[in-house]
């Protein structure tokens, strides 16, 4: 019901020339209904209006009647298998695909990503580009490492602000502004 209503609103937005609004509605639909092909097709049409074949190819990637030039543009923009897998915005197993062609394409993308990172990958847990995998298949402690990086940056900012404040106080004393 909400899907049909929102698709109708997106169509009305397109008819009224509000292409960015239609795109926003359709992106929301793809996020809410990732296995439904209708919002993907409509979003591909919007990106054709923007003359963006890579994005049109992205949203038509699972369709049997996709345009090969758009598909090639999508694959060129998202060369990394993990980025391509995330770009498809799929949720759930391939068996939820509406057609055998879509299921095969989803399985091929997931297999390429698994081969690239060296371990099995599922649609709900797509690794970020640049995530390392060691020979034994273990990944580094991502959240801890990210926390340490963030803490180091915060400490650096605090030190720089402290130095700036000491300099400001010294300048004020030197000039005798407050006393």
N, CA, C and O of each residue as an XYZ file, in Angstrom:
716
protein
N       0.822     -1.186      0.000
C       0.000      0.000      0.000
C       0.872      1.257      0.000
O       0.704      2.128     -0.854
N       1.804      1.355      0.958
C       2.680      2.522      1.010
C       3.583      2.563     -0.224
O       3.893      3.636     -0.742
N       3.994      1.401     -0.681
C       4.824      1.331     -1.877
C       4.088      1.903     -3.079
O       4.644      2.717     -3.816
N       2.863      1.492     -3.281
C       2.087      1.949     -4.434
C       1.812      3.450     -4.342
O       1.918      4.176     -5.330
N       1.454      3.902     -3.128
C       1.197      5.342     -2.934
C       2.443      6.175     -3.211
O       2.373      7.212     -3.871
N       3.574      5.717     -2.705
C       4.812      6.491     -2.883
C       5.279      6.455     -4.335
O       5.811      7.446     -4.836
N       5.088      5.333     -5.012
C       5.399      5.288     -6.443
C       4.521      6.273     -7.210
O       4.993      6.940     -8.131
N       3.249      6.366     -6.835
C       2.336      7.321     -7.483
C       2.782      8.759     -7.209
O       2.712      9.608     -8.098
N       3.237      9.034     -5.994
C       3.735     10.374     -5.673
C       4.992     10.692     -6.472
O       5.165     11.814     -6.947
N       5.863      9.705     -6.619
C       7.077      9.923     -7.414
C       6.709     10.198     -8.871
O       7.310     11.064     -9.508
N       5.732      9.472     -9.398
C       5.262      9.731    -10.766
C       4.705     11.142    -10.889
O       4.962     11.830    -11.877
N       3.940     11.577     -9.884
C       3.392     12.934     -9.894
C       4.515     13.973     -9.821
O       4.447     15.011    -10.479
N       5.533     13.692     -9.031
C       6.681     14.600     -8.951
C       7.373     14.708    -10.312
O       7.749     15.801    -10.737
N       7.536     13.585    -10.985
C       8.169     13.597    -12.305
C       7.323     14.381    -13.302
O       7.851     15.160    -14.096
N       6.024     14.173    -13.260
C       5.126     14.882    -14.178
C       5.157     16.385    -13.930
O       4.985     17.174    -14.860
N       5.376     16.783    -12.683
C       5.432     18.205    -12.332
C       6.839     18.780    -12.485
O       7.059     19.963    -12.227
N       7.790     17.945    -12.905
C       9.152     18.427    -13.111
C       9.994     18.467    -11.847
O      11.083     19.041    -11.849
N       9.514     17.872    -10.778
C      10.262     17.841     -9.514
C      11.105     16.564     -9.474
O      10.841     15.654     -8.689
N      12.106     16.518    -10.322
C      12.922     15.309    -10.456
C      13.702     15.000     -9.179
O      13.738     13.838     -8.774
N      14.331     15.989     -8.522
C      15.049     15.654     -7.280
C      14.130     15.054     -6.210
O      14.534     14.140     -5.490
N      12.912     15.556     -6.105
C      11.970     15.017     -5.123
C      11.604     13.581     -5.476
O      11.528     12.724     -4.596
N      11.378     13.317     -6.759
C      11.062     11.950     -7.187
C      12.227     11.019     -6.873
O      12.032      9.901     -6.395
N      13.440     11.490     -7.147
C      14.623     10.667     -6.863
C      14.707     10.355     -5.372
O      14.990      9.221     -4.987
N      14.461     11.356     -4.538
C      14.525     11.154     -3.092
C      13.471     10.132     -2.645
O      13.768      9.243     -1.847
N      12.274     10.256     -3.147
C      11.213      9.299     -2.786
C      11.604      7.875     -3.210
O      11.439      6.920     -2.451
N      12.114      7.759     -4.419
C      12.458      6.428     -4.934
C      13.640      5.824     -4.194
O      13.670      4.613     -3.971
N      14.609      6.636     -3.812
C      15.734      6.110     -3.022
C      15.219      5.572     -1.685
O      15.673      4.533     -1.207
N      14.266      6.292     -1.091
C      13.659      5.815      0.145
C      12.917      4.504     -0.051
O      12.960      3.621      0.805
N      12.237      4.385     -1.184
C      11.531      3.130     -1.473
C      12.493      1.970     -1.654
O      12.234      0.865     -1.177
N      13.594      2.212     -2.336
C      14.572      1.134     -2.520
C      15.128      0.698     -1.166
O      15.347     -0.490     -0.930
N      15.354      1.665     -0.281
C      15.848      1.321      1.059
C      14.796      0.545      1.855
O      15.132     -0.375      2.600
N      13.536      0.914      1.696
C      12.465      0.251      2.443
C      12.031     -1.076      1.828
O      11.640     -2.002      2.538
N      12.103     -1.156      0.504
C      11.685     -2.364     -0.220
C      12.814     -2.807     -1.153
O      12.670     -2.737     -2.373
N      13.937     -3.263     -0.587
C      15.099     -3.566     -1.433
C      14.905     -4.717     -2.409
O      15.632     -4.819     -3.397
N      13.937     -5.580     -2.146
C      13.740     -6.729     -3.038
C      12.684     -6.492     -4.104
O      12.463     -7.351     -4.958
N      12.031     -5.337     -4.065
C      10.978     -5.041     -5.044
C      11.608     -4.358     -6.269
O      12.306     -3.356     -6.118
N      11.375     -4.879     -7.457
C      12.002     -4.292     -8.642
C      11.373     -2.970     -9.105
O      12.027     -2.209     -9.818
N      10.145     -2.682     -8.727
C       9.464     -1.478     -9.232
C      10.180     -0.182     -8.857
O      10.390      0.652     -9.737
N      10.564      0.030     -7.599
C      11.282      1.273     -7.291
C      12.643      1.337     -7.973
O      13.103      2.420     -8.335
N      13.283      0.202     -8.150
C      14.590      0.178     -8.824
C      14.444      0.619    -10.279
O      15.232      1.423    -10.777
N      13.445      0.090    -10.941
C      13.204      0.476    -12.346
C      12.898      1.964    -12.453
O      13.435      2.657    -13.316
N      12.028      2.450    -11.565
C      11.657      3.868    -11.601
C      12.866      4.754    -11.311
O      13.029      5.808    -11.925
N      13.703      4.329    -10.385
C      14.903      5.099    -10.058
C      15.873      5.108    -11.236
O      16.528      6.120    -11.486
N      15.972      4.008    -11.952
C      16.811      3.975    -13.152
C      16.315      4.982    -14.183
O      17.111      5.658    -14.834
N      14.997      5.076    -14.327
C      14.432      6.056    -15.265
C      14.782      7.483    -14.853
O      15.079      8.319    -15.707
N      14.751      7.765    -13.561
C      15.117      9.099    -13.068
C      16.569      9.403    -13.406
O      16.887     10.505    -13.854
N      17.444      8.437    -13.195
C      18.854      8.677    -13.501
C      19.100      8.798    -15.006
O      20.070      9.430    -15.424
N      18.255      8.214    -15.799
C      18.361      8.445    -17.250
C      18.022      9.893    -17.574
O      18.607     10.481    -18.484
N      17.073     10.472    -16.830
C      16.756     11.891    -17.023
C      17.959     12.769    -16.661
O      18.170     13.823    -17.260
N      18.728     12.330    -15.691
C      19.955     13.043    -15.291
C      21.125     12.723    -16.225
O      22.210     13.283    -16.068
N      20.918     11.844    -17.178
C      21.962     11.388    -18.093
C      23.143     10.789    -17.315
O      24.304     11.116    -17.561
N      22.807      9.903    -16.369
C      23.810      9.230    -15.545
C      23.687      7.725    -15.783
O      22.990      7.035    -15.039
N      24.361      7.215    -16.815
C      24.205      5.798    -17.147
C      24.710      4.854    -16.064
O      24.190      3.746    -15.932
N      25.711      5.264    -15.287
C      26.222      4.386    -14.238
C      25.164      4.144    -13.166
O      24.987      3.015    -12.710
N      24.464      5.201    -12.765
C      23.416      5.031    -11.757
C      22.194      4.316    -12.348
O      21.554      3.518    -11.663
N      21.877      4.594    -13.585
C      20.778      3.860    -14.231
C      21.131      2.375    -14.298
O      20.285      1.519    -14.037
N      22.372      2.075    -14.646
C      22.824      0.688    -14.676
C      22.823      0.038    -13.304
O      22.571     -1.159    -13.170
N      23.108      0.838    -12.291
C      23.090      0.337    -10.908
C      21.702     -0.176    -10.545
O      21.552     -1.264     -9.989
N      20.699      0.622    -10.867
C      19.349      0.253    -10.441
C      18.674     -0.736    -11.389
O      17.659     -1.331    -11.029
N      19.214     -0.922    -12.589
C      18.680     -1.929    -13.517
C      19.539     -3.188    -13.542
O      19.270     -4.103    -14.321
N      20.557     -3.245    -12.711
C      21.536     -4.330    -12.738
C      20.896     -5.716    -12.616
O      21.380     -6.670    -13.224
N      19.843     -5.835    -11.860
C      19.222     -7.137    -11.607
C      18.164     -7.514    -12.632
O      17.614     -8.614    -12.584
N      17.877     -6.612    -13.553
C      16.807     -6.845    -14.518
C      17.313     -7.580    -15.757
O      18.458     -7.410    -16.176
N      16.450     -8.383    -16.322
C      16.804     -9.147    -17.524
C      16.961     -8.229    -18.734
O      17.787     -8.497    -19.607
N      16.182     -7.156    -18.797
C      16.214     -6.253    -19.953
C      17.109     -5.030    -19.723
O      16.864     -3.963    -20.286
N      18.132     -5.189    -18.907
C      19.032     -4.067    -18.621
C      19.824     -3.671    -19.867
O      20.033     -4.479    -20.772
N      20.252     -2.430    -19.891
C      21.050     -1.904    -20.990
C      22.522     -2.214    -20.704
O      23.041     -1.856    -19.647
N      23.182     -2.872    -21.635
C      24.567     -3.311    -21.398
C      25.534     -2.139    -21.239
O      26.507     -2.250    -20.493
N      25.292     -1.027    -21.918
C      26.158      0.141    -21.770
C      26.022      0.730    -20.359
O      27.011      1.140    -19.752
N      24.796      0.767    -19.851
C      24.580      1.246    -18.485
C      25.208      0.293    -17.474
O      25.792      0.729    -16.482
N      25.089     -0.994    -17.724
C      25.691     -1.982    -16.836
C      27.206     -1.823    -16.816
O      27.827     -1.872    -15.754
N      27.798     -1.632    -17.993
C      29.256     -1.445    -18.069
C      29.675     -0.175    -17.334
O      30.715     -0.160    -16.676
N      28.882      0.889    -17.436
C      29.197      2.137    -16.729
C      29.111      1.930    -15.220
O      29.947      2.437    -14.472
N      28.104      1.188    -14.775
C      27.972      0.880    -13.346
C      29.164      0.070    -12.863
O      29.754      0.385    -11.830
N      29.519     -0.969    -13.603
C      30.635     -1.826    -13.196
C      31.960     -1.070    -13.217
O      32.851     -1.361    -12.420
N      32.094     -0.109    -14.116
C      33.318      0.693    -14.150
C      33.381      1.643    -12.953
O      34.452      1.857    -12.387
N      32.239      2.211    -12.569
C      32.216      3.130    -11.417
C      32.441      2.379    -10.114
O      33.086      2.891     -9.199
N      31.916      1.180    -10.033
C      32.042      0.367     -8.819
C      32.869     -0.875     -9.134
O      32.352     -1.992     -9.134
N      34.149     -0.670     -9.402
C      35.023     -1.785     -9.776
C      35.239     -2.754     -8.627
O      35.287     -3.967     -8.830
N      35.367     -2.220     -7.421
C      35.610     -3.059     -6.256
C      34.350     -3.877     -5.956
O      33.264     -3.309     -5.845
N      34.478     -5.202     -5.824
C      33.293     -6.036     -5.597
C      32.508     -5.668     -4.334
O      31.281     -5.763     -4.323
N      33.200     -5.252     -3.276
C      32.488     -4.878     -2.046
C      31.692     -3.592     -2.265
O      30.556     -3.482     -1.803
N      32.272     -2.632     -2.956
C      31.545     -1.391     -3.253
C      30.351     -1.684     -4.158
O      29.277     -1.110     -3.983
N      30.543     -2.575     -5.121
C      29.438     -2.929     -6.023
C      28.326     -3.616     -5.236
O      27.143     -3.354     -5.451
N      28.718     -4.488     -4.333
C      27.727     -5.195     -3.543
C      26.929     -4.218     -2.676
O      25.707     -4.326     -2.583
N      27.614     -3.270     -2.047
C      26.911     -2.256     -1.243
C      26.051     -1.356     -2.118
O      24.950     -0.973     -1.724
N      26.548     -1.017     -3.303
C      25.820     -0.113     -4.200
C      24.475     -0.706     -4.631
O      23.522      0.035     -4.875
N      24.394     -2.004     -4.722
C      23.133     -2.630     -5.141
C      22.049     -2.518     -4.076
O      20.871     -2.705     -4.382
N      22.416     -2.220     -2.843
C      21.450     -1.983     -1.761
C      20.471     -3.147     -1.603
O      19.276     -2.937     -1.390
N      20.976     -4.350     -1.709
C      20.137     -5.527     -1.562
C      20.111     -5.925     -0.095
O      21.085     -5.712      0.628
N      19.011     -6.497      0.341
C      18.907     -7.001      1.714
C      18.285     -8.387      1.661
O      17.250     -8.594      1.028
N      18.921     -9.317      2.323
C      18.379    -10.670      2.375
C      19.061    -11.593      1.390
O      19.940    -11.175      0.637
N      18.657    -12.839      1.397
C      19.271    -13.820      0.501
C      18.828    -13.620     -0.953
O      17.829    -12.960     -1.238
N      19.601    -14.208     -1.847
C      19.280    -14.110     -3.276
C      17.927    -14.735     -3.603
O      17.302    -14.384     -4.604
N      17.483    -15.645     -2.773
C      16.207    -16.322     -3.043
C      15.019    -15.354     -3.009
O      13.942    -15.687     -3.503
N      15.201    -14.160     -2.432
C      14.130    -13.163     -2.409
C      14.011    -12.401     -3.726
O      13.072    -11.630     -3.918
N      14.960    -12.617     -4.627
C      14.916    -11.942     -5.926
C      13.678    -12.403     -6.693
O      13.242    -13.548     -6.575
N      13.139    -11.501     -7.462
C      11.907    -11.801     -8.186
C      12.078    -12.698     -9.390
O      11.094    -13.195     -9.937
N      13.315    -12.912     -9.814
C      13.540    -13.745    -10.995
C      14.824    -14.544    -10.833
O      15.670    -14.236     -9.994
N      14.947    -15.576    -11.658
C      16.157    -16.391    -11.624
C      17.364    -15.579    -12.088
O      18.472    -15.766    -11.584
N      17.152    -14.682    -13.046
C      18.245    -13.843    -13.549
C      18.780    -12.950    -12.435
O      19.993    -12.838    -12.253
N      17.880    -12.318    -11.694
C      18.300    -11.450    -10.594
C      19.030    -12.252     -9.520
O      20.043    -11.801     -8.985
N      18.520    -13.435     -9.208
C      19.162    -14.275     -8.199
C      20.569    -14.676     -8.640
O      21.496    -14.678     -7.829
N      20.732    -15.013     -9.914
C      22.054    -15.374    -10.437
C      23.019    -14.198    -10.370
O      24.181    -14.365     -9.999
N      22.544    -13.017    -10.725
C      23.409    -11.829    -10.701
C      23.802    -11.463     -9.276
O      24.950    -11.102     -9.018
N      22.857    -11.556     -8.361
C      23.170    -11.279     -6.960
C      24.194    -12.287     -6.432
O      25.137    -11.913     -5.734
N      24.007    -13.547     -6.763
C      24.942    -14.579     -6.311
C      26.329    -14.346     -6.901
O      27.333    -14.562     -6.222
N      26.394    -13.911     -8.149
C      27.691    -13.652     -8.782
C      28.403    -12.479     -8.119
O      29.615    -12.532     -7.907
N      27.668    -11.429     -7.791
C      28.277    -10.276     -7.116
C      28.769    -10.679     -5.733
O      29.869    -10.300     -5.331
N      27.965    -11.442     -5.003
C      28.370    -11.884     -3.667
C      29.579    -12.803     -3.750
O      30.475    -12.704     -2.911
N      29.631    -13.690     -4.731
C      30.778    -14.587     -4.893
C      32.044    -13.799     -5.216
O      33.117    -14.109     -4.697
N      31.927    -12.780     -6.071
C      33.096    -11.949     -6.402
C      33.595    -11.206     -5.175
O      34.803    -11.085     -4.970
N      32.684    -10.712     -4.366
C      33.071    -10.009     -3.140
C      33.730    -10.976     -2.162
O      34.742    -10.639     -1.547
N      33.176    -12.154     -2.015
C      33.756    -13.160     -1.124
C      35.164    -13.528     -1.568
O      36.065    -13.673     -0.742
N      35.347    -13.677     -2.868
C      36.676    -13.998     -3.389
C      37.653    -12.845     -3.151
O      38.825    -13.078     -2.853
N      37.181    -11.615     -3.280
C      38.056    -10.454     -3.112
C      38.521    -10.289     -1.676
O      39.669     -9.915     -1.437
N      37.636    -10.565     -0.707
C      38.023    -10.386      0.689
C      38.554    -11.663      1.317
O      39.082    -11.633      2.429
N      38.423    -12.773      0.628
C      39.012    -14.012      1.112
C      38.188    -14.751      2.146
O      38.718    -15.598      2.865
N      36.923    -14.454      2.234
C      36.040    -15.145      3.173
C      34.606    -15.000      2.681
O      34.316    -14.109      1.883
N      33.710    -15.859      3.142
C      32.315    -15.729      2.725
C      31.712    -14.407      3.213
O      31.974    -13.963      4.331
N      30.912    -13.800      2.363
C      30.270    -12.525      2.671
C      28.771    -12.694      2.474
O      28.325    -13.340      1.525
N      28.011    -12.114      3.369
C      26.561    -12.132      3.259
C      26.066    -10.724      2.956
O      26.790     -9.752      3.174
N      24.847    -10.606      2.460
C      24.315     -9.306      2.050
C      24.166     -8.348      3.217
O      24.284     -7.138      3.020
N      23.917     -8.823      4.394
C      23.757     -7.934      5.534
C      25.060     -7.475      6.153
O      25.056     -6.591      7.010
N      26.179     -8.056      5.738
C      27.473     -7.740      6.354
C      28.539     -7.552      5.281
O      29.537     -8.272      5.255
N      28.326     -6.600      4.414
C      29.272     -6.337      3.329
C      30.443     -5.547      3.905
O      30.234     -4.501      4.520
N      31.674     -6.032      3.716
C      32.820     -5.301      4.266
C      33.033     -3.979      3.542
O      32.701     -3.837      2.365
N      33.587     -3.024      4.261
C      33.942     -1.734      3.672
C      35.156     -1.905      2.785
O      35.976     -2.797      3.007
N      35.273     -1.056      1.783
C      36.445     -1.072      0.923
C      37.660     -0.764      1.775
O      37.647      0.177      2.568
N      38.695     -1.546      1.614
C      39.917     -1.319      2.373
C      39.986     -2.132      3.650
O      41.024     -2.133      4.312
N      38.896     -2.836      4.030
C      38.978     -3.700      5.197
C      39.972     -4.804      4.895
O      39.914     -5.443      3.844
N      40.872     -5.017      5.816
C      41.906     -6.023      5.597
C      41.441     -7.372      6.106
O      40.662     -7.460      7.056
N      41.919     -8.403      5.476
C      41.689     -9.765      5.936
C      43.048    -10.439      5.965
O      43.790    -10.399      4.984
N      43.374    -11.061      7.096
C      44.651    -11.731      7.235
C      44.594    -13.121      6.626
O      43.521    -13.615      6.279
N      45.769    -13.754      6.496
C      45.847    -15.065      5.856
C      44.935    -16.091      6.527
O      44.387    -16.964      5.853
N      44.769    -15.994      7.840
C      43.933    -16.981      8.528
C      42.447    -16.632      8.451
O      41.621    -17.342      9.025
N      42.094    -15.551      7.753
C      40.709    -15.168      7.590
C      40.200    -14.213      8.650
O      39.087    -13.699      8.537
N      41.001    -13.967      9.686
C      40.567    -13.054     10.750
C      40.708    -11.611     10.284
O      41.606    -11.277      9.511
N      39.815    -10.774     10.761
C      39.905     -9.355     10.463
C      40.487     -8.637     11.669
O      40.337     -9.105     12.798
N      41.152     -7.503     11.446
C      41.651     -6.743     12.584
C      40.484     -6.206     13.410
O      39.350     -6.131     12.937
N      40.783     -5.840     14.634
C      39.745     -5.313     15.529
C      39.304     -3.953     15.020
O      39.837     -2.928     15.446
N      38.345     -3.934     14.121
C      37.893     -2.710     13.476
C      37.398     -1.641     14.423
O      37.914     -0.524     14.384
N      36.416     -1.926     15.279
C      35.905     -0.865     16.160
C      36.953     -0.341     17.123
O      37.012      0.863     17.376
N      37.782     -1.226     17.667
C      38.821     -0.774     18.593
C      39.840      0.091     17.869
O      40.256      1.130     18.380
N      40.238     -0.337     16.684
C      41.199      0.437     15.909
C      40.618      1.803     15.541
O      41.309      2.818     15.632
N      39.372      1.829     15.132
C      38.736      3.113     14.800
C      38.625      4.007     16.030
O      38.823      5.218     15.932
N      38.308      3.425     17.193
C      38.235      4.202     18.427
C      39.597      4.808     18.753
O      39.691      5.974     19.137
N      40.645      4.010     18.599
C      42.000      4.515     18.891
C      42.365      5.652     17.942
O      42.970      6.638     18.364
N      42.011      5.530     16.683
C      42.266      6.614     15.726
C      41.503      7.867     16.121
O      42.058      8.966     16.103
N      40.233      7.712     16.479
C      39.420      8.858     16.882
C      39.959      9.494     18.157
O      40.002     10.719     18.267
N      40.369      8.677     19.119
C      40.913      9.203     20.365
C      42.214      9.968     20.101
O      42.453     11.012     20.709
N      43.039      9.460     19.213
C      44.287     10.150     18.863
C      44.012     11.498     18.222
O      44.683     12.481     18.539
N      43.039     11.561     17.327
C      42.679     12.840     16.699
C      42.139     13.818     17.731
O      42.479     15.000     17.708
N      41.298     13.327     18.639
C      40.744     14.187     19.686
C      41.859     14.726     20.573
O      41.864     15.911     20.907
N      42.799     13.874     20.956
C      43.924     14.304     21.779
C      44.756     15.359     21.056
O      45.177     16.337     21.675
N      44.995     15.185     19.792
C      45.760     16.152     19.007
C      45.047     17.501     18.976
O      45.687     18.539     19.142
N      43.742     17.499     18.765
C      42.979     18.742     18.761
C      43.053     19.413     20.124
O      43.224     20.630     20.203
N      42.928     18.641     21.197
C      43.022     19.217     22.545
C      44.384     19.864     22.777
O      44.452     20.962     23.330
N      45.450     19.219     22.372
C      46.801     19.779     22.531
C      46.935     21.072     21.734
O      47.483     22.053     22.237
N      46.446     21.084     20.507
C      46.545     22.286     19.683
C      45.725     23.439     20.268
O      46.176     24.584     20.258
N      44.544     23.150     20.769
C      43.730     24.188     21.411
C      44.423     24.690     22.669
O      44.417     25.891     22.939
N      45.022     23.784     23.446
C      45.765     24.187     24.642
C      46.923     25.105     24.311
O      47.128     26.114     24.985
N      47.675     24.769     23.290
C      48.805     25.622     22.870
C      48.293     26.979     22.422
O      48.891     28.006     22.743
N      47.206     26.991     21.694
C      46.628     28.249     21.243
C      46.200     29.105     22.430
O      46.445     30.312     22.440
N      45.561     28.494     23.437
C      45.122     29.238     24.623
C      46.305     29.798     25.412
O      46.259     30.939     25.873
N      47.359     29.004     25.568
C      48.555     29.493     26.261
C      49.137     30.685     25.503
O      49.549     31.669     26.117
N      49.172     30.602     24.210
C      49.672     31.723     23.407
C      48.794     32.955     23.553
O      49.307     34.068     23.660
N      47.489     32.774     23.559
C      46.566     33.892     23.719
C      46.733     34.556     25.088
O      46.779     35.783     25.174
N      46.824     33.767     26.151
C      47.014     34.306     27.495
C      48.345     35.041     27.576
O      48.423     36.115     28.172
N      49.387     34.478     26.987
C      50.698     35.136     27.004
C      50.649     36.470     26.265
O      51.253     37.443     26.715
N      49.948     36.529     25.152
C      49.821     37.768     24.386
C      49.064     38.818     25.190
O      49.444     39.988     25.210
N      47.993     38.393     25.852
C      47.208     39.326     26.669
C      48.056     39.881     27.810
O      47.996     41.078     28.093
N      48.840     39.036     28.465
C      49.717     39.497     29.554
C      50.795     40.429     29.017
O      51.118     41.438     29.644
N      51.348     40.095     27.866
C      52.405     40.907     27.270
C      51.909     42.295     26.930
O      52.606     43.286     27.146
N      50.715     42.362     26.403
C      50.154     43.648     26.017
C      49.508     44.394     27.190
O      49.202     45.581     27.082
N      49.304     43.697     28.305
C      48.725     44.306     29.486
C      47.291     44.748     29.288
O      46.868     45.765     29.839
N      46.561     44.011     28.528
C      45.186     44.382     28.189
C      44.270     44.327     29.419
O      43.437     45.217     29.590
N      44.396     43.327     30.265
C      43.493     43.172     31.404
C      44.215     43.394     32.735
O      43.907     42.701     33.705
N      45.070     44.239     32.810
C      45.622     44.436     34.132
C      46.998     44.826     34.181
O      47.548     45.015     35.266
